[in-house]
């Protein structure tokens, strides 16, 4: 039987336009290729702009850091990825609501449920 030639297609990264306030993961590519630590950050999009000389879309970010926020300018979107809200909220969306032990849920899920159900932290859910 003749073997079919395999064709490969290059991976195509979808173009994403970010809006002010979007949270993104950003890689400082120079630090990355030099093997330096601290090359990946969480950032919040502050604005977008287009360069005059090559009409490339760039972004200004606010690097969010426990030691204080830091402005980053002229970030290439090829080195940014969106941080989807669904990933951040997965623990709440998948909380084991039928578990009698609320310790099985993450603190974020418990806090959301208490707020959503209007219970204070001292109230216990009613068992049925």
C-alpha positions in Angstrom: 0.0 0.0 0.0 1.4 3.4 -1.0 2.0 5.8 1.9 0.2 9.1 1.7 2.5 12.1 2.0 1.8 14.0 5.2 1.1 17.6 4.9 1.6 19.9 7.8 0.1 23.3 8.2 1.8 26.0 10.2 0.2 26.9 13.5 -1.8 30.0 13.1 -2.2 32.2 16.1 -5.5 34.0 16.0 -5.2 37.8 16.0 -6.6 39.2 19.2 -7.5 42.8 19.7 -7.3 43.8 23.4 -9.4 46.4 25.0 -8.6 48.8 27.9 -8.9 46.8 31.1 -8.3 43.4 29.6 -6.0 41.1 31.7 -3.3 39.5 29.7 -0.2 37.3 30.2 2.8 39.0 28.8 6.3 37.7 28.1 9.3 40.0 28.1 10.9 38.3 25.1 14.4 39.7 25.6 14.5 38.3 29.2 13.1 35.1 27.9 15.7 34.5 25.2 18.5 35.5 27.5 17.4 32.9 30.0 16.8 35.5 32.7 14.2 35.0 35.4 11.1 37.1 35.7 10.2 37.1 32.0 6.5 36.5 32.3 4.0 38.9 33.8 0.3 39.5 34.4 -0.7 42.9 32.9 -3.8 45.1 32.4 -4.2 46.8 29.0 -4.1 50.5 29.4 -4.2 51.6 25.7 -3.3 50.6 22.2 -1.5 52.6 19.6 -0.1 52.2 16.1 3.6 53.0 15.3 4.2 55.7 12.6 7.0 54.0 10.8 5.6 50.5 10.3 1.9 50.8 11.3 2.2 48.0 13.8 -0.3 47.8 16.7 1.3 48.0 20.1 0.0 48.1 23.6 0.8 49.8 26.9 0.3 47.6 29.9 0.2 48.0 33.6 2.2 45.1 35.0 0.3 43.9 38.1 2.7 42.8 40.8 2.5 42.2 44.5 5.4 44.6 45.0 3.6 47.4 43.1 2.3 48.0 39.6 4.7 49.1 36.8 3.9 50.7 33.5 5.2 48.8 30.4 5.1 50.6 27.0 5.1 49.4 23.4 4.3 45.7 24.0 4.0 43.6 20.9 0.7 41.6 20.9 2.5 38.5 19.6 3.9 38.1 23.2 0.6 38.6 24.9 -2.2 36.1 25.6 -5.7 36.8 27.1 -6.5 35.6 30.6 -10.0 34.3 30.2 -12.5 35.0 33.0 -13.7 31.4 32.6 -10.3 30.1 33.8 -10.3 32.4 36.8 -13.8 31.4 37.8 -13.6 27.7 37.1 -13.4 26.9 40.8 -16.7 28.6 41.4 -18.3 27.1 38.3 -17.3 23.6 39.3 -17.8 23.9 43.1 -19.3 20.6 44.5 -22.6 22.1 45.6 -23.9 18.7 46.8 -21.0 18.2 49.2 -22.0 18.5 52.8 -18.5 19.7 53.7 -18.0 23.3 52.4 -14.2 22.7 53.0 -14.3 20.7 49.8 -14.9 24.0 48.0 -12.3 26.7 47.4 -12.6 29.8 49.5 -13.5 31.8 46.4 -16.4 29.5 45.7 -17.7 29.7 49.3 -17.4 33.5 49.3 -19.3 33.8 46.1 -22.0 31.5 47.3 -22.4 33.3 50.6 -22.7 36.6 48.8 -25.0 35.2 46.1 -27.3 33.5 48.6 -27.3 36.5 51.0 -25.8 34.6 53.9 -23.4 35.9 56.4 -20.3 33.9 57.3 -21.8 32.6 60.5 -24.9 31.1 58.9 -25.0 27.5 57.9 -26.8 26.3 54.8 -30.1 24.7 55.5 -30.0 20.9 55.0 -33.0 19.3 53.3 
